[in-house]
Amino acid sequence: MNLTQTTMETTKFTKAKQLLGGWLPQNPKIIEDWIKKIKKFTAENPTQLIPEIADFQNLVYSDSVLYANVQGMFSEAYFLKQTTPLEWEPEPMTFENFLVLLNGIMQTAPEAYQTGAPGNQTPAGMIGFPINALLAWPMATSFGYDVFSNTLVNQQLKKILNYWSKFLVTEDSRYVLIENDPSQNVIAWLSDIAQSEMMQVAQGALGLEPNPISPNATFSDVFQSNPSELYYGFKSWDDFFTRLFCQNVRPVTAPNDDSIIVNACESAPLQVAKNVALSDQFWLKGQPYSLENMMNFDELAPQFDGGTVYQAFLSALSYHRWHSPVNGRIVKTAIVNGSYYLENLYQGFYNPAGPDSSAPNNSQPFLTAVATRALIFIEADNPAIGLMCVIPVGMAEVSSCEITVKAGDIVKKGDELGMFHFGGSTHCLIFRPEVNLAFTTYETPGLDAPNNIRVNTQIAKVI
């Protein structure tokens, strides 16, 4: 394709001052209080840096350019934050401060928060991206862009996140499911108020069919769990967060109609892009999709040149498993290692519209080319669809993608393909240029889309 003669057509999405799809509380004061809590905890319980963090420190100290960039991003954030009209979210001013707080996070699990006077408290969100909360503004600087695009830095961050993940799959990580701390506005994930919020998200999801969740349904009516047990049968934080829907909660639209494509994730629509280039400058302000970068230069990528990309994002309270959007055969799968805290430079302090602490969220098209992600190529039974690709994309801490299918497997619409561990992020469905699709509209796509579209419900039809 001659890139000078084609233009990618895309639906325009509206930027919203949302904090990472609900992964961080909307009120910056909650984040500020949480950071103060971590600072106090680490000051009262000083411990030696874990080996993975110590190695990260040594990596930075051994490279004078990297060291200057790391210290520069914290200094630049402190200077530039004074130009923002947003409430400031305090964070460590030096690399050394950050390492101490990072070390303290390693034995904690994401907490749910509430605000308001006793007896009139409401959910405030969660600190699902605690490291991101510390880096919200440093990663939005020009120095931060250089730091988090560094391959060696990302390799070390992966080791640190892998260490943390080992804690999040232990029974010790379950404390946040049942422990309340009113003095810190922390509520248990299995408390009535938190369960109610998760139920509202599930009940509010849109789809072609009437929502099968009744108004008086309980958490255990919707998610596989055992309320007679203290932890509802969940073995760890990760087990809770990758919880399964109960049978028939998310039915598959027209399972035998191969012209119907269903939603691969419980997610809110971001945008649909048509005539997408095989290679494009994805790092620019407009964040055009670049198929060969998204697909890690796979040999199958050229078949999608000029095709269609559908992107949607998962929120903190969403269901975090991926399902097949079509009937077909798995052709190829792969995990692509990428960045963790890199964002589009034009969405941070240098955003022409002003700095926005939701910049990682606003960088979702950009992240499809650079972040850790999974590739699942499926040959649809319907020849009018043929080869298509599902790309779940990790974001920040949520970069552990597990694929549960392999090449040669036969899948039906709604069959599980894999999952995000420790949360969820964003995903894309990619179709070849000869596939003519009519997308089903449930709400206006964009970061301000208020509802999820139900997994397994119709999102498009071949025409």
C-alpha positions in Angstrom: 0.0 0.0 0.0 1.2 3.5 -0.9 0.9 5.4 2.4 0.9 8.7 0.7 -2.2 7.8 -1.2 -4.3 6.4 1.6 -5.8 7.8 4.7 -6.9 5.9 7.8 -10.5 6.6 8.6 -11.4 6.5 12.3 -14.2 7.3 14.5 -13.3 10.3 16.7 -13.2 9.5 20.4 -13.7 12.1 23.1 -11.0 12.5 25.8 -12.4 12.3 29.3 -10.7 13.1 32.5 -11.0 9.5 33.6 -8.3 7.9 35.6 -7.3 4.7 33.8 -10.7 3.2 33.3 -11.4 3.2 37.0 -8.1 1.7 38.0 -7.3 4.7 40.0 -9.9 6.7 42.1 -11.3 9.8 40.3 -10.5 12.0 43.3 -6.8 12.8 43.4 -7.0 13.3 47.1 -7.6 9.5 47.5 -4.4 8.8 45.6 -2.6 11.4 47.6 -3.7 9.8 50.9 -2.7 6.4 49.5 0.8 7.6 48.7 1.2 9.1 52.1 0.1 5.7 53.6 2.8 3.9 51.6 5.4 6.5 52.6 4.4 6.0 56.3 4.5 2.3 56.0 7.9 2.1 54.4 9.3 4.7 56.9 8.0 2.6 59.9 9.0 -0.8 58.3 12.3 -0.2 56.5 13.4 -3.3 54.6 16.2 -4.1 52.2 15.4 -3.7 48.5 14.3 -7.0 46.9 17.0 -8.3 44.4 14.9 -7.3 41.4 14.6 -3.7 42.5 18.2 -3.6 43.6 19.2 -4.8 40.1 17.1 -2.0 38.6 18.9 0.5 40.8 22.3 -0.8 39.7 21.2 -0.7 36.1 20.3 3.0 36.4 23.4 3.8 38.4 25.7 2.1 35.9 24.6 4.2 33.0 25.2 7.9 33.3 22.8 8.8 30.5 20.0 6.6 31.9 20.6 8.0 35.4 20.3 11.6 34.2 17.1 10.7 32.4 15.6 9.0 35.4 16.4 11.8 37.8 15.4 14.3 35.1 11.9 12.8 34.8 11.2 13.3 38.5 12.6 16.8 38.5 10.8 17.7 35.3 7.5 16.4 36.7 7.9 18.5 39.8 8.6 21.6 37.8 5.9 21.1 35.2 3.2 20.0 37.6 3.1 23.7 38.7 1.7 24.6 35.2 -1.2 22.2 35.4 -4.7 23.2 36.5 -5.4 19.7 37.8 -5.0 18.8 41.4 -1.5 17.6 42.0 -1.0 13.9 42.9 2.2 13.9 45.0 4.9 11.4 44.1 8.5 10.8 45.0 10.8 13.5 43.8 13.8 11.3 43.4 14.6 7.9 41.9 15.7 6.7 45.4 12.4 7.7 47.0 10.5 5.8 44.3 12.5 2.6 44.8 11.6 2.6 48.5 7.9 3.0 47.8 8.1 0.5 45.0 9.7 -2.0 47.4 6.8 -1.4 49.8 4.2 -2.2 47.2 5.6 -5.7 46.6 3.8 -7.2 49.6 0.4 -5.5 49.0 -2.6 -6.2 46.9 -4.9 -3.6 45.2 -7.4 -2.1 47.7 -10.9 -0.7 47.2 -11.7 2.7 48.6 -14.7 4.7 49.7 -15.2 8.3 50.7 -17.7 10.3 52.7 -18.8 10.5 56.3 -19.5 7.2 58.3 -22.9 5.9 57.4 -22.9 7.8 54.1 -19.8 6.4 52.3 -19.6 5.7 48.6 -17.1 3.7 46.5 -14.2 5.8 45.3 -12.4 3.3 43.1 -9.3 1.3 43.6 -5.5 1.6 43.6 -5.3 -1.1 40.9 -2.2 0.6 39.4 -0.2 1.5 42.5 3.1 1.9 40.6 1.3 3.9 38.0 0.0 6.1 40.8 3.6 6.9 41.7 4.6 7.5 38.1 1.5 9.3 36.8 3.4 12.5 36.1 7.1 11.4 35.6 5.9 9.1 32.8 4.2 12.1 31.2 7.5 14.0 30.8 10.0 14.0 27.9 12.6 12.4 30.1 10.0 9.7 31.1 9.4 8.9 27.5 13.1 8.2 27.0 13.3 6.1 30.2 10.3 3.9 29.6 11.1 3.3 25.9 14.5 1.8 27.1 14.5 -1.9 26.4 16.8 -2.6 29.4 14.5 -0.7 31.7 11.5 -2.7 30.5 13.3 -5.9 31.0 14.0 -5.1 34.6 10.5 -3.8 35.2 9.2 -7.1 33.9 11.3 -8.9 36.6 9.9 -6.6 39.3 6.3 -7.1 38.1 6.9 -10.9 38.0 8.1 -10.8 41.6 4.9 -8.9 42.6 2.8 -11.3 40.7 4.1 -14.2 42.8 2.6 -12.5 45.8 -0.7 -11.8 44.1 -1.3 -15.5 43.5 -0.7 -16.4 47.2 -3.3 -16.8 49.9 -1.7 -13.9 51.7 -2.9 -11.6 49.0 -6.5 -12.3 49.9 -6.5 -9.9 52.9 -8.0 -7.1 50.8 -11.0 -9.3 50.1 -12.2 -9.2 53.7 -10.3 -6.6 55.6 -11.7 -3.1 56.2 -9.8 -0.1 57.3 -12.2 2.8 57.9 -9.5 5.1 59.1 -7.9 4.9 55.6 -11.3 4.7 53.7 -10.4 1.1 52.7 -13.2 -1.3 52.2 -13.1 -5.1 51.7 -13.7 -6.3 48.1 -16.2 -8.8 49.4 -18.0 -6.2 51.5 -21.6 -5.4 50.6 -20.8 -2.0 49.2 -18.0 -3.3 47.0 -20.1 -6.2 45.8 -22.9 -3.8 45.0 -20.6 -1.7 42.8 -19.3 -4.7 40.9 -22.9 -5.9 40.4 -23.9 -2.5 39.0 -21.2 -2.7 36.4 -22.2 -6.2 35.4 -25.9 -5.3 35.3 -25.3 -2.1 33.4 -23.4 -3.8 30.5 -25.1 -3.5 27.1 -25.9 -6.1 24.5 -28.2 -7.3 21.8 -30.2 -9.5 24.1 -31.9 -8.4 27.3 -29.4 -8.5 30.2 -29.9 -11.9 31.8 -28.8 -10.6 35.2 -31.9 -9.9 37.3 -32.2 -6.7 39.4 -32.1 -8.7 42.6 -29.2 -11.0 41.6 -26.4 -11.5 44.1 -22.6 -11.5 43.5 -22.7 -15.3 43.6 -25.5 -15.4 41.1 -23.3 -13.7 38.6 -19.8 -14.8 39.5 -18.7 -18.3 40.4 -18.1 -18.2 44.1 -19.1 -19.7 47.4 -20.5 -17.1 49.9 -20.5 -19.7 52.7 -16.7 -19.5 52.7 -14.7 -16.6 54.2 -13.0 -15.7 51.0 -15.9 -17.0 48.8 -13.7 -19.8 47.6 -11.1 -17.5 46.0 -7.5 -18.7 46.5 -5.7 -15.4 45.9 -6.2 -11.8 44.7 -5.5 -13.0 41.2 -8.1 -15.8 41.5 -10.7 -13.2 42.6 -9.8 -10.8 39.8 -9.9 -13.4 37.1 -13.2 -14.7 38.4 -15.6 -16.5 36.1 -19.1 -15.6 35.2 -21.8 -18.2 36.1 -23.2 -20.2 33.3 -25.8 -18.3 31.1 -24.8 -14.9 32.5 -23.2 -14.0 29.2 -24.9 -16.0 26.4 -23.4 -16.1 22.9 -25.4 -14.3 20.2 -26.4 -16.6 17.3 -23.7 -19.2 18.0 -24.4 -21.0 14.7 -24.6 -17.9 12.5 -21.1 -17.3 11.2 -22.0 -13.9 9.9 -22.2 -12.6 13.5 -19.1 -11.5 15.3 -19.3 -11.3 19.1 -17.5 -9.2 21.7 -14.2 -10.8 22.8 -14.0 -8.9 26.1 -16.4 -7.3 28.6 -15.4 -3.8 27.5 -16.4 -0.3 26.5 -15.9 0.7 22.8 -13.1 3.1 22.1 -13.1 3.4 18.3 -13.3 1.7 14.9 -10.6 2.5 12.3 -10.8 1.5 8.7 -8.2 1.5 5.9 -5.5 1.0 8.5 -1.9 1.1 7.1 0.5 -1.8 7.4 3.1 0.7 8.6 2.4 4.1 10.1 3.8 6.7 12.5 2.0 5.5 15.6 4.0 7.7 18.0 2.5 10.9 16.6 -0.2 13.0 18.2 -3.0 11.3 16.2 -1.8 7.8 17.2 -2.6 6.0 13.9 -2.6 2.2 14.1 0.5 0.5 12.6 -0.4 -3.1 11.8 3.1 -4.5 11.5 4.1 -3.0 14.8 0.9 -4.2 16.5 1.5 -7.7 15.1 5.3 -7.6 15.9 6.2 -7.8 12.2 4.6 -11.3 12.0 4.6 -12.8 8.5 0.8 -12.7 8.5 0.6 -8.9 9.1 0.6 -7.9 5.4 -2.7 -9.7 4.8 -4.4 -7.0 7.0 -2.9 -4.0 5.1 -5.9 -1.6 4.6 -8.1 -3.5 7.0 -10.3 -2.6 10.0 -9.4 -2.3 13.7 -12.0 -2.4 16.5 -10.6 -1.3 19.9 -12.3 -1.4 23.3 -11.1 -1.1 26.9 -11.6 -2.9 30.1 -12.3 -1.2 33.4 -11.2 -2.1 36.9 -14.5 -3.8 37.7 -14.8 -5.7 34.4 -14.5 -9.4 33.6 -10.9 -10.0 32.5 -11.0 -13.1 30.3 -11.0 -13.1 26.5 -13.3 -15.1 24.3 -13.4 -16.1 20.7 -15.4 -13.6 18.5 -15.9 -16.2 15.7 -16.2 -19.9 15.0 -12.9 -21.1 13.6 -9.4 -22.5 14.0 -6.5 -21.1 15.9 -3.7 -20.4 13.4 -1.0 -19.0 15.6 -0.5 -17.4 19.0 2.3 -15.3 20.5 3.2 -13.2 23.5 5.0 -9.9 22.6 7.1 -8.4 25.3 6.9 -4.6 25.3 6.8 -1.5 27.4 5.0 -1.0 30.8 4.9 2.8 31.5 5.4 4.3 28.1 2.7 6.7 26.9 2.2 8.9 23.9 4.3 12.0 24.5 1.5 14.2 23.2 -0.9 13.0 26.0 1.2 14.0 28.9 2.6 17.4 29.9 3.0 18.3 26.2 -0.6 17.6 25.4 -1.7 20.8 23.4 -5.0 20.6 25.3 -3.2 20.6 28.6 -1.7 17.9 30.9 -4.0 15.1 31.8 -3.3 12.5 34.5 -5.3 10.0 32.4 -2.6 10.1 29.7 -1.9 6.3 29.7 -5.6 5.8 29.1 -5.6 8.4 26.3 -2.6 6.6 24.8 -4.5 3.3 24.1 -4.1 3.3 20.2 -0.3 4.1 20.7 0.0 1.3 23.3 -1.2 -1.3 20.8 2.2 -1.0 19.0 4.5 -0.8 22.1 3.0 -2.4 25.2 3.1 -6.1 26.2 0.4 -7.9 24.3 -0.9 -11.2 23.0 -1.5 -12.2 19.4 -4.2 -14.7 18.5 -4.7 -15.4 14.8 -7.9 -17.2 14.0 -9.1 -18.6 10.6 -12.8 -18.0 10.8 -15.2 -20.7 9.4 -16.9 -18.0 7.4 -14.7 -17.4 4.3 -16.1 -13.9 4.2 -14.1 -13.2 7.3 -11.2 -15.6 6.8 -8.1 -14.8 8.9 -8.6 -12.3 11.7 -6.6 -11.4 14.8 -7.4 -10.8 18.5 -4.9 -8.6 20.3 -5.3 -8.2 24.1 -3.0 -5.3 25.2 -1.5 -5.0 28.7 -1.2 -1.6 30.3 1.1 -0.5 33.2 1.1 -3.2 35.9 -1.5 -5.2 34.0 0.8 -6.7 31.5 0.5 -10.4 32.3 -1.2 -12.0 29.3 -2.0 -15.7 29.4 -3.1 -17.4 26.2 -5.1 -20.6 26.9 -5.4 -21.9 23.3 -2.8 -23.1 20.8 -2.3 -23.5 17.1 -4.7 -26.1 15.6 -7.4 -25.7 18.3 -11.0 -25.5 17.1 -12.9 -22.7 18.8 -16.5 -21.8 18.9 -17.8 -18.3 19.5 -17.6 -17.6 23.2 -14.8 -20.1 23.9 -12.1 -18.8 26.2 -8.9 -17.6 24.6 -7.0 -16.4 27.6 -7.0 -13.7 30.3 -5.3 -10.7 31.8 -3.8 -11.4 35.2 -4.0 -8.8 38.0 -6.6 -6.8 36.0 -7.3 -5.9 32.5 -6.6 -3.3 29.9 -7.5 -2.9 26.2 -7.9 -5.1 23.2 -8.3 -5.0 19.4 -10.0 -7.1 16.8 -8.4 -6.8 13.4 -10.0 -7.8 10.1 -8.6 -8.0 6.5 -9.6 -5.2 4.0 -11.9 -7.4 2.0 -14.1 -8.0 5.1 -17.2 -5.8 4.9 -18.6 -5.2 8.4 -21.6 -3.4 9.9 -20.8 -2.6 13.5 -23.6 -2.7 16.1 -23.9 0.6 18.0 -24.9 0.4 21.6 -23.3 3.7 22.7 -21.0 6.4 21.3 -17.4 5.0 21.3 -14.8 6.9 23.3 -13.1 7.2 26.7 -16.3 8.6 28.1 -18.4 5.6 27.0 -20.3 5.0 30.3 -21.0 1.3 29.9 -19.4 -2.0 29.0 -20.6 -4.0 26.0 -21.2 -7.6 27.2 -18.7 -10.3 26.3 -20.2 -12.7 23.8 -22.9 -10.3 22.5 -23.0 -9.2 18.9 -20.7 -6.3 18.0 -20.6 -6.7 14.2 -22.1 -8.5 11.2 -20.6 -9.4 7.9 -22.5 -7.8 5.0 
